[in-house]
Amino acid sequence: VLEVNTSCQLNNIYDYNDFILPSFLQTLSGSQSVEVSIFVFHGFVISLVCGLFAPLGGFFASAMKRAFRTKDFAEVLPGHGGFLDRCDCMFLICGVFMYVYYWTFLSNGNDQLRRQLFN
């Protein structure tokens, strides 16, 4: 007979911690802190930065296309013209940001952000 163990221990990134809000947010919200998990906090930071800075990826891609003197990426990367031209901002900025964010804050043994934000 097959036995299934349904109990597991969650990773500590799903634990809720008190996050002390900056003073301007304390004034707006009327609260000193908010209870949030580190998983949700990282997701918020990643989506906020990618949403705000992704248009810069489009500018960078346009500069790159001008440097190659081409209309779109179809000539530079064959087969990727239309698709890459629509998503270049996400690939360039969000990819670079995620690489830096991961190696700065999320890599194994590096809980610097947790120590700074969640006491």
DOLO-539261 format. One record per residue (C-alpha): x, y, z. Coordinates in pm, 1 decimal, m for minus. Each point is the difference from the previous one (the first is absolute). Layout:
N
<node x="X" y="Y" z="Z"/>
...
***
This chain:
119
<node x="0.0" y="0.0" z="0.0"/>
<node x="131.9" y="342.8" z="m92.7"/>
<node x="45.8" y="238.3" z="290.5"/>
<node x="m2.3" y="373.9" z="m66.0"/>
<node x="151.1" y="243.6" z="245.5"/>
<node x="m180.4" y="332.8" z="m34.9"/>
<node x="190.8" y="186.3" z="266.7"/>
<node x="284.8" y="221.6" z="m108.5"/>
<node x="196.0" y="287.3" z="140.5"/>
<node x="m36.0" y="327.2" z="m185.7"/>
<node x="303.9" y="202.7" z="m91.0"/>
<node x="52.1" y="304.3" z="224.4"/>
<node x="m56.3" y="238.8" z="m293.6"/>
<node x="m373.5" y="m63.7" z="47.2"/>
<node x="4.5" y="101.7" z="367.9"/>
<node x="m159.4" y="334.0" z="80.5"/>
<node x="218.8" y="271.7" z="151.6"/>
<node x="m62.4" y="357.7" z="106.7"/>
<node x="129.7" y="247.0" z="m256.3"/>
<node x="42.9" y="352.0" z="136.9"/>
<node x="m133.5" y="249.3" z="m250.6"/>
<node x="193.2" y="311.6" z="m105.7"/>
<node x="m125.3" y="318.6" z="165.9"/>
<node x="m190.2" y="130.3" z="m305.8"/>
<node x="m191.3" y="m330.7" z="m26.3"/>
<node x="m68.9" y="5.0" z="374.5"/>
<node x="m166.0" y="336.9" z="m46.3"/>
<node x="m208.4" y="m119.8" z="m295.7"/>
<node x="m105.4" y="m332.7" z="148.4"/>
<node x="m26.7" y="94.8" z="365.6"/>
<node x="194.5" y="m312.6" z="92.9"/>
<node x="357.2" y="m43.5" z="121.3"/>
<node x="55.9" y="m340.1" z="m158.8"/>
<node x="m153.9" y="m262.4" z="m221.3"/>
<node x="15.9" y="m376.8" z="33.7"/>
<node x="129.0" y="m153.6" z="m322.6"/>
<node x="189.6" y="m311.0" z="m108.7"/>
<node x="340.6" y="34.9" z="m159.8"/>
<node x="m132.1" y="m182.7" z="m307.9"/>
<node x="m268.2" y="264.3" z="m51.0"/>
<node x="247.6" y="281.4" z="71.0"/>
<node x="244.0" y="m125.0" z="m265.7"/>
<node x="m285.1" y="m41.9" z="m248.3"/>
<node x="m113.3" y="356.7" z="65.2"/>
<node x="350.9" y="142.1" z="m46.0"/>
<node x="59.9" y="m198.9" z="m319.0"/>
<node x="m333.0" y="100.0" z="m157.4"/>
<node x="39.9" y="364.7" z="99.4"/>
<node x="350.7" y="35.3" z="m141.8"/>
<node x="m74.3" y="m193.2" z="m318.1"/>
<node x="m320.1" y="197.3" z="m56.9"/>
<node x="168.6" y="335.0" z="49.6"/>
<node x="325.1" y="m64.7" z="m183.4"/>
<node x="m107.6" y="m232.1" z="m282.5"/>
<node x="m57.8" y="293.3" z="m237.3"/>
<node x="371.9" y="74.5" z="30.4"/>
<node x="61.8" y="m338.4" z="m158.6"/>
<node x="m195.0" y="117.2" z="m301.9"/>
<node x="218.8" y="308.7" z="m28.5"/>
<node x="312.8" y="m213.0" z="31.2"/>
<node x="m127.4" y="m240.8" z="m264.9"/>
<node x="m78.6" y="289.2" z="m233.6"/>
<node x="352.6" y="131.9" z="46.2"/>
<node x="136.8" y="m344.5" z="m72.9"/>
<node x="m208.7" y="m25.0" z="m318.9"/>
<node x="123.2" y="342.4" z="m110.0"/>
<node x="357.6" y="m111.1" z="60.0"/>
<node x="m59.4" y="m300.5" z="m228.1"/>
<node x="m182.1" y="228.3" z="m248.1"/>
<node x="m297.0" y="m229.7" z="m15.3"/>
<node x="m375.3" y="46.4" z="30.6"/>
<node x="m61.9" y="m297.3" z="228.0"/>
<node x="181.3" y="m294.1" z="155.3"/>
<node x="m95.5" y="m236.7" z="m284.1"/>
<node x="329.5" y="77.6" z="m176.2"/>
<node x="212.4" y="m10.5" z="316.4"/>
<node x="m163.8" y="m311.9" z="149.5"/>
<node x="m163.0" y="m193.2" z="m286.7"/>
<node x="m349.3" y="m121.6" z="80.1"/>
<node x="m45.7" y="230.5" z="300.3"/>
<node x="m102.9" y="326.9" z="m164.7"/>
<node x="m362.5" y="61.4" z="90.0"/>
<node x="m5.8" y="m186.0" z="331.0"/>
<node x="322.0" y="145.0" z="137.6"/>
<node x="m92.4" y="351.7" z="m107.8"/>
<node x="m312.6" y="m23.8" z="215.9"/>
<node x="175.1" y="m147.2" z="303.1"/>
<node x="347.3" y="154.5" z="m12.2"/>
<node x="m64.3" y="218.8" z="302.3"/>
<node x="m92.6" y="m299.9" z="214.5"/>
<node x="291.6" y="m212.4" z="m115.9"/>
<node x="266.4" y="267.1" z="33.9"/>
<node x="m87.8" y="187.1" z="318.1"/>
<node x="m189.8" y="m263.8" z="196.9"/>
<node x="254.0" y="m269.2" z="m85.9"/>
<node x="292.2" y="213.8" z="112.8"/>
<node x="m187.5" y="113.5" z="310.3"/>
<node x="m97.7" y="m354.6" z="97.8"/>
<node x="358.8" y="m119.9" z="m39.6"/>
<node x="135.5" y="279.1" z="222.0"/>
<node x="m286.3" y="m29.7" z="251.1"/>
<node x="40.7" y="m374.0" z="32.5"/>
<node x="375.6" y="7.7" z="51.0"/>
<node x="m22.3" y="297.4" z="236.1"/>
<node x="m290.0" y="m99.0" z="224.3"/>
<node x="m128.2" y="m351.3" z="m68.5"/>
<node x="301.0" y="m225.2" z="m58.1"/>
<node x="78.2" y="m269.0" z="256.7"/>
<node x="145.3" y="122.6" z="325.4"/>
<node x="m73.6" y="363.0" z="m75.5"/>
<node x="m281.2" y="124.5" z="222.2"/>
<node x="122.8" y="359.0" z="9.3"/>
<node x="m335.0" y="147.4" z="m103.0"/>
<node x="m185.4" y="m202.3" z="261.8"/>
<node x="231.8" y="118.9" z="276.9"/>
<node x="m27.4" y="363.5" z="m108.3"/>
<node x="m377.0" y="14.0" z="m44.5"/>
<node x="m140.7" y="m255.2" z="241.9"/>
<node x="144.8" y="21.0" z="350.4"/>
***
